[in-house]
Amino acid sequence: MGAILDLVEKMRTPGGIVVTILIVVAGYFFYKWVMAEPGEKK
């Protein structure tokens, strides 16, 4: 639980917000890549 609270504290800094947004965007594109249909072209 302490590690989660540390991460939340880091997310409240301006740099932490940027890193959090980058992680969310990377996770979104990774999800889209994994869930893409095999025959689907981009």
Sequence and secondary structure as in RCSB ss.txt:
>XXXX:A:sequence
MGAILDLVEKMRTPGGIVVTILIVVAGYFFYKWVMAEPGEKK
>XXXX:A:secstr
 HHHHHHHHHHTSHHHHHHHHHHHHHHHHHHHHHHS TT   
